[in-house]
Amino acid sequence: MKKYLGAVLSLVILSGCGQGPAGPQGVPGVAASAAPVDSNSADVADVLQNGAHGNAYRLGLGQTELSSGLTCSVVHVSGGQCLSNSASGSPGCVGQPLVTTTGTTYSYLYAGGFDQPNDSGGVTNLLPAALQSLFVGNNYKIVCNGYLVIQQPGWYEFEDISDDGSIIVTDGGSLYNDGNHAVNTVPITQSVYFDRDVHTFQVQYAQTGGGNFGLILNMNNQSIPNLNLYH
């Protein structure tokens, strides 16, 4: 059974600059300049409409236009430790049990921030207020899907600090911080080269084993405006 909650929260994704791996305009070991994170509404609207994978392209395929915010779901976890057992992405999860979800899946529209600091009580701010009481002191899995509008082509470095596991997936790469673990003392990072376009964006997060929880995402040391996130 799935329940839908039309809750829209505020969104901030933080950002940082660093070195980019080999790619269209990068060389291994050479510092790559970080592209600015912009929120000019007219320019965002232009990319959203006319980008290679924007609304004009989608309508040509018979798909619907993109709308503001990310679509998310949350469900209780009854066991397991990892979101993925991929050897390449999550070597620490090879042979470890995947999270086992149970009960009702609640879906909601999210325009909030992936800015849950390390906490030992209460419930994550990644959930709307109407759902928080259902998950206090419980294990759970959250998945958010959508698109990120990139206005300036260039390298974008994602930083991930989480307790417990998290995975960030874009059409340019994946960042794994998976498994049952404490908050990272050093962020897990992944640099991605983005064209000026609409890019797929997914966040997976799991609180397993009880105890503390937290999830902080950064990108080029700047906040990603709500205006740049769609579903």
N, C-alpha and C positions, 0 to 999 in steps of 0.2 A: 504494500500500500504506500502511496506517495502523497504527501501533503504539500501544498504550495503556499508560500508566504510572500506577499508582495511588499517586503520590507526593503527600503533603500537606505543604505547607510552612507557615510562620507568615506572617500578613499584617498589614501596617500601611499605611494610606493617610493621608498627612498632610493637614491642613486649614487655611484662612485666611479672614478676613472682609474684605468690601469693599463696593462699591456694586453694587446690583442693577439690571438693565435694567427696562424697562417690563414689567409682568406683573400677576398677580392682586392683589398687595399692594405694588406698587412703582411709582415714578414716575421717569422718566429724570432723572439728575442728582441724585437725592435718596439720601442714604446709607441703606442697608437694614441692619437689625440681623441679625447672623448667628445662625442657629438653632444650638442646641447639638447636638453629636454625642454621642448617648447610647448606652449598652450595657447598660441594665437588662434582664436576661435575661427576666424575666416580661413586660415591656412589648414587647420584641422579638418574643417568642413570640405575643403578642396581635396585633401588626401583621401578622406572618407568616401567622397563621391567618385573621384577620378583616378585613384591609385590603381595599380595593376590588378589588385584583388579587392577593390572597393565596391561601392554599391552599384555603379554602372556595370561592372563586370558581373556582379552577383545577379542583377536583374536580367542580364543577357542569358544567364544559365537557368532562369526561372526561379531563382532563390529570393528570399525576402531581404529587405534592406536591414542593415545593422542598427541596433538601438543601444542607448547608453547603458553602461554598467556591465558587470559580469554575472553569469548564471552560476550559482553555487548550490551544493547539496551537503548535508551533514547526516551522519548515521552513527549509531553506537557501534563500538568495537568490543567483541567478547573475548578475543584472544589474538595472538600473533604479534609480530614486532615490526615487520617491514612492509613498505608500500610496493616494492619491486625486488625481485631476486636476480636482476640482471648482473652478470659477472662484470661487464664493462663499466656499468654505472654505479652499482652498489656492491662492491666486493665483500663488504662486511655482512651483507645480507644473503650471500650464497649459502644455501643449506638451512637458512633460518625461516621460520614460519611466516607467511604473509598474514597481514591483518585479516581477521574474520569479522565481517560486519553482520549485524543482526538488528531486527526490528524495523521500525518505520524510517524511511528516508524522507527528510524534510528539504524542500527546495526553496530557494529565495534569491532575489535579485540583490546584488552586492555592489555598492559604490563606496566602500569603506577602505581602510588602510590595513596593509599587512604589517602591523606595527605592535604586535602583542609582546611586551617585554616579559622576561622571565618572571614567573609568578608561582606561588605555592598554594594558592587558594582561589576560590571563586571560579569563574569560567572565562574562556577566551573572548576577547572583544571582536573576534572574527565572526561571531554570531550575532544576529539581531536580538534585541532585548526580549522579544516574544518567545525566543527559543532557548535562551540561556539557562533558564531554570531547569530545563529537561536534561542538561548535560553537566551540571555542577557535580564535581567529584567523580565523573565517569570518563571512560575512554571513548574516543570518537575519531572519525575520519571526515575531513572536509576536502571537497574538490571544487575548484572554481575554474570555469572555462570562458573564453572570449577572445577578444582581439585587441591588440595594442597598435594605435596609430603612431607611426614614426614619421616626423616631418623632415629631419635632417639625416641624410645617409651618413653612416660612420659606425664606430665601435661603441658598444654599450656593454658595460661590465655589471653583471648581476652579482650581488653578495647575499648570502643566506646564512642566518644564524637561527637555529631552531632546537627545540626540545619538545617532542621527539623528532621523528623523521619528516622530511619534506623533500619534494621534487618540484623543480620549476622547468617547464617545457615550453619552448618556442619553436617556430619553424627554422630557427638557426642553430639550435642546440638544446641540450638538456643539462641541468645542474642538479646533482644528487647530493643530498645531505640526509640520507635515509637511515633507518634503524632506530633502536631504542637507546637513546643517549642523552646526556645533559647538554645544556646550552654550550655552543662552541665558544672556545676562548679566542679562536681565530676564524673569521668568516670563511665559508666555502664559496669560491668564486668561479665564474664562467664568463668569458668575453664573447660577444656575438656581434657580427657585422650585419647591420640592417640597412636595406634600401629605404627610400622614401615610399612608404606603402602601408598597407594594413597587414599586420603580422599576427599569427595565432599565438595565444598566450594561455597557459594553464598553470595553476598552483595546486599541488596536492600536499596535504598535511595530516599527520596522525598524532594523537596523544595516546600513548600506550603505556601500560604498566603502572599507572598512577603517578603520584609525585608532581614535580614542577612541570610547567609547560611554557612555551614561548615560540614566537615566530617573527623575525624581523627580516624584511627584504629591502635591499638597496639597489639602486641603479644610477651610476654616474653621479652620486652624491647630490642628487636633486630629486624632489618629489615628482612623481608622475601625476599630472593633473587628472581629475575625474574625467575631463573632457576627452582624454586620449584612450579611454577604456570602453569597449563595446562588446555586444554579444549579438 
